[in-house]
Amino acid sequence: MANNNTGRNRVLVPEAKKALDSFKLEVANELGISNYDSVDKGNLTARENGYVGGTMVKKMIEQAQNQMK
């Protein structure tokens, strides 16, 4: 299978991938999406998938802002 990565959703620091995956599962669980790690993401709605990613970004921005205080 060819790598069609266009630069989006690319982990810029490969060492952070494991932490990001763990964070993604934590957020999905908080949002009530059970078994997010084992479910086929293609079977989830765009809203569900987007909600996980959007919530992750929101939390990361909040954390960065708190560190700037």
N, C-alpha and C positions, 0 to 999 in steps of 0.2 A: 504494500500500500504506500503510495507516494505521500510525502509530507507536504500538505497544502497549507502550512502555517503562514499566514500573511502578516505575522507580527502581532496580531491580536491575541490576547489571552496567553501571552508567552511569559514564562517566569524569568525575570531578568537576573535573579540571583538563584541559581539552581539549588543551592543549599537550603533555600527557604521553601522548596516545593512541599516537603513533608509537613511543615508547620501550616502552610496554606491549605493543604488538603484536610488536615485536622480541624482547622478553623472553619472550613466549608461545612464539614459534618456537624460541628457544634452549632453553627447558625441554622442549618437545615433542621436540626432537632428542635431548636428554640422556636422555629416557625411551624413545627408540627408535621414536617415532612419526614416520616419514619423510613428507616432503611435506605437513606439517600445514597449511601456508599454502594449498595448492591442493586439498586433499581436502575433500569435502562433509562438514561436521561431523555432519550427520544420519546419515551412514553409519558413524560411529564409535560405539562403545558408550558408554553413560553413564559407565561406569567409566573409559574412556580420557579422555573429555572432563573428567570430574571430577578425574582424577589430574593433568592439566595445571594446572588452576586451583588445586587444593589445593597442589601443589608450588610454584606461583608465590607463594601466600600464605605458605607456610612459609619460603621464601627471603627474602621481604620482611620478615617478622617477625624472622628471624635477623639481617638487615642492620640493622634498626632497633635491635635489642638490642646489637649490636656498636658502633653509634654512641653508645649511651648509656653505654658503659663508660668 
